[in-house]
Amino acid sequence: MANAFDQPAHVMVVDDAAFERLMLVDLLSEAGYHVTSANTGTQAYELAKTDLPDLILLDAKMPDLDGFACCRLLQASPATSGIPVIFLSGADSPLERVTGLMAGAVDYITKPFDSEELLVRIGIHLRLAQRHGPAKGFSAEDGDADAVLLTAAKRVIAENIGNLPGLTEIAHRVGTYREKLNQLFRARVGCSVFEYVRELRVERATTLLRDTEMEVRDIAQLVGFQNAGNFATAFKDRTGYTPTAFRSALHRRVPASVDQRTGAGQGRG
């Protein structure tokens, strides 16, 4: 399989198990691919920014930076966001599959795998990536590490706003620790992670109150408040209206707005 420049497509293999990594390298090399490898998620992320492979085969479970966190960082970086990622993992639970696809992977293949099927899937995803045009218009310097981390964390928060994990888990999902993530939000967004989440929840609630006829209690649950009372208090603190009064004000065409520090409408983050 060649890439858009008629060179052998470059596939990066990422697995902390040496035997499985070498087996995949041999299989792909024999199939005509240019193959490189990494044995940790951190190594894979750093190499991908400079080598820009055409596709990455990524193990899910690795000791330093797991495959899910690595994939989220790859998707958040402008240099690597267009590289298709296929998870190749021994974990076969529906939760693992969903987590991998939500992290940004294009496919999830379980071990043990059929070699012919794996090669066919790789070929399909390489062709699909080519149809969307070359994704390698960036250099590694186009997105600094903190910006990538911030983007990845915001995506984790947005995708889980109704049932948000704790700060330690959010940080783990993007390969960092809670103190660093909170410092990063304060430096780049101007608020803590908790404050950012509260702003995002109110912003989402505002949209739902304005654009749907959903019950207030259902909106509260969808955006992550434990009960309608907590939602009403937080919403009024931020907007000056209770949710019910806000909806009534809209019907009377009384302006009511939310300062959106989360970035919507202002091009931030």
Buried (B, 14 or more C-beta within 10 A) or exposed (E): BBBEEEEBBBBBBBBBBEEBBEBBBEBBEEBEBBBBBBBBBBBBBBBBBEBBBBBBBBBBBBEEBBBBBBBBBBBBBBBBBBBBBBBBBBBEEEEBBEBBBBBBBBBBBBEEBEBEEBBEBBBBBBEEBBEEEEBBEBEBEEBEBBBBBBBBBBBBBEEBBEEBEEBEEBBBBBBBEBEEBBEBBBEBBEBBBEBBBBBBBBBBBBBBBEEEEBEBBEBBBBBBBEEBEEBBEBBBEBBEBBBEBBBEBBEEEEEBEBEBBBBBEEEEB
